[in-house]
Amino acid sequence: MIATGNTAVVVASERSPLPALSLGEVLATSDLPGGVVNVLSGRTAEIAAPLAAHQDVNAIDLAGADEVLAKELEIAAADNLKRVLRPQPVDDWAAAPGLDRMTAFLETKTVWHPTGSLGASGSAY
């Protein structure tokens, strides 16, 4: 997500927040501009609902959320029609992870340019 120009808000695991906090520390001392990755720690039940309802958040990935929390967050996210990616059950932990979770929120935009010949005056005819 960061490579495509998006920012990220990461909610650290309640049970083991150290990996996410360590990542935040590494990113803070890297060349990445401040505010591109924001790591939140605390109780997920207290953090997730306001984050899902926030008008400046355009999409949420519900990985790690149980069914009850996922449903609550989908309802909170519906206010501004943000995209929601529900967690998928994992059948084979040894399988290649693929790029589905990473590319779920990417948008492909096409820039249309007018075609035609330009006359001597520089205007299209």
C-alpha positions, 0 to 999 in steps of 0.5 A: 500500500505504501509503495502505491502512494497510500498511507496506512493506519495499523492497529497492533495486536492486543495480545502481541503488539511488539512486532507492530510497534517495532515496525513503527520504530523502524519506519520512524527512523527510515526515509519514509515521510512522517505520517505515512504509516501510523501504528495504533496500540491499545484495546482493539474494541476501543480503537477499531469502531472509531477508526472504521467510522472515521470519514478520512479512512477510505478502506479497512481490512478486517484481518484478525477480527472475529465475526462479531467485531467484523460485523460491527466494523462493517456497519460503522464503515457503511456511513461513508461507503468505504471498502471493507475486506473481510477476513478469509478462512485459511485452509492451508497455512503452507500455501503461498500468501498471494497478493490478494490482500495487498491489491484489494484496495488498489485502484486502476485509473485510466487517463484519457487524452483527446486524439486528433491532429493539431492544425497550424494554429495549435488547435484541434480540428 
